[in-house]
Amino acid sequence: MSHFRSDIRQRAEELIALYPRKRSAMLPLLHLAQENDGYLSEEGIAEVATLTDTTAADVRGTASFYDMFHLEPVGTYVVGVCTNIACLLAGGEELLEHASATLGCAVGSTSDDGLFTLEETECLADCNLAPCVQVNHRYVRTTTPDAFDAMVRDLRDGRLDHEVPRHGTLIRVKRQGGLRVAKEDLARERASALAARTARAETAAPVVAQAGAPAVPPETK
């Protein structure tokens, strides 16, 4: 039985069908696993390993390279405050300290109610509204302590549920663009490409063998 919810499992299978090799779908599948659980659980990692014909160690090693993936439980809302140079000069460190007091958790930890995880981030590329703050990778543009506190109240009361979904959800609307190919056509094209590669390999094999064979001296009369 799949660890993923039925809708996420369906999206996972659709993703895999877009790639000639299952392993190539690992990153988007990791995002789906994180959407399923809010972080990359052991069960989610195992599911991705099964779907990509790899191992849990391969999946974990890939996930650990990227900051957007969390290998341990995090809050419903992951709050990131930038302290790079532009934000630092605009009060980033002071806002980070204020955020810690407001959320009731230290940087790098989760509040007791499980709602918030606080992170100090590198540049979030919104320097014109420094200090920059993101919640679940959405810009919230709360540049002052008062604005930050108001945003936290809105999150607690559910008034920002549409703008800021729970951690792990990257998109809320299924995309209608991109590659649109029937599964049957995709399978037929993949089979044809595989047959062509196999034929080329078989054709090249005698040439390689001939090139590596010892030279035969010409007959002497």
N, C-alpha and C positions, 0 to 999 in steps of 0.2 A: 504494500500500500504506500502511496506517495505521501511524503511529509508535507508537501505543498497543498494549499487550498486548491480546489478544483479549477478556479479561474486562473490562478497563477500557474498551475501545471499546464493548462492549455496554452497560455502565453509562452511558457518555456518550450513546449514542443514546436510552436510556430517559429520561435527564434532559432532553434536548432536547424529547422528546415531551410533557413536562409544561408547556411554555411556549408561549404563542401566537406569540412571536417568538424566533428562535434566539438572538439577541443577549442576551436576558434570562437565558440559561443560562450566561453567561460565567464568573461566579464559581465555581459548583460545578464547572464543567469545568476551571478552573484548579487546583482542589484535586485533581482526578483526574490532571491532567498532572503535578503535583508528586508525587503518589503513584507515578506510573509511573517517574519518573526520580530522585526524591529532591530535585529542585529544578525550576525552570522552565527547561528547556533551550530552545534555539532551535527544535529540532524539535517540542517540546511546544507552544510558543507558536504555531508555524505550524499545528499540528493544530487547536488551539482556534480560530484565525482561520478556518480552512476550515470547521469545524463550525458557527460562528456567522455565517458570511457577512460577516466583517469583515476587517481587515488585521492583520498582525503588530504594527504600530505601535499600533493600537487596543488590542490585547490587552496589550502590554507597558506601555502607559500606565495601564491599569486595574490591572494587577498591582503596579506600582511604588508604588501608593497604600497597599497593605496590608502590615503587618509580617510576617504569616504566610507570605507568598510570598517565595521567594528566587530571585533572577535569576542567581545564580552557584552553583557546587557548594558544598555544605555537608557536614559530617560525617554519619555515620549517626545520631548523636545530637546534637541541638542543645540545649545546656544554657543555661538562662536563670536568672540570679540577680538578684533584685530589690534595688534600692538606694533605693527610695522611703522616705519619712520613717519609717514604722513599722519597716521592715526595716533602714533605716540605723541607727536607734537600737538595734536588736537585733543589730548586727554584720554587716550586709549587705556593707559594703565589705571588711571583713576576710575574710568568707567568699568573696567574689569573688576577692580576691587569692590565697587558698588554692586555690580552684578552678583558677585560672590555673597555679599551680605544680604541682598534681596532674595536670592534663590536659596540661601541657607546651605550652600555647599562650596567646598574649595575648588579651585581650578583643577580640572581633570577628574572630578568625582561627580556623583549623582545625589540629588537631594533625597531626603528620607522618604518623601512621598512618591518617589520614583518618576516624578514629572519632568525634572530638568537635569541635564548634564551640561556642565560648563567647560568650555575649552578656550584656551588662548590660541589664536590662529595666526598664520602668516597672511600676507596680503590677500584681501578678498576682492580687489579690483573695483572698489567703489570709493576711491580716494576723494572725490569731490564732495562726499557727504561723510567725512571723517568725524569721529571714529566709527568705522564700519562694523555692523552687527548682522549676523545671519542666524536664523533659526531653521534647522532642518534644511540648510542650503538655500533658504529663501531670504532675500534682503528684507529687513524690517525697518531699517533707517531710523533707529532710535539713538540719536547722537547725544542725548542729555540724560542724566539720571532720572529726571521726572518722566521723560518719554519712555525710558526703559521700564520703569515701574508700571506705567500705564499699559505697555505692551504685555507685561507679565500678567497683569490682572485680566486683560482680554483673553490671553491664552488659557488661564485657569477657568474662566467663565465660558469658554467655548465660542467666543465671538470671532475668533480667527481660524476656525476649523477649515473654512474653505480655502483661505490663503496659505495656511500652514498645516498640512496634514501630518499625521504621526510620522516619526522618524522611519526612514527607509522607503517611503513613497516618493518616487521621483516624478511620476506623471499621474494625473487623475483621470485623464481622458484618453481613451485608446486612439492611437494615431491611425489615420486613414490613408496616409501617404506611403511612400517608400515602395519596396518591391512587392508587386502584386502578380504572383504566378501561382497557378493551381498546383496543388501538391503532386498530382499525377504528372504534369508537365515537368515540374522540377525534378522528380525522381527519374523520368525518362532522360532528361538532359544530363543528369549526373551519371547515369549508367552509360550513356553514349560517350561522355568524356572519359570515364574510367576505361572503357573498351579501347578508346583511341590511345590512351597512355600505355595500356598493356601492349597494344600492337607495336607502338614505337619502341618499347623496351625490348620486345622479342626481335624486332628488326635490327636493333643496335647490338644485340648480344653476339651474333656471329662476327660482326665487324671488329668488336673488341677482342674476341678470341683470336681472330686472324692477325690483328695488330700485335698481339702478344706472343704469337707463335715464332719459334726460331726460324731463321732464314734457311731455305733449302738451296744448296749450291747447284748451279746449272750442271746438266749432264755433260760429261766430257767424251769426246769421240776417241 
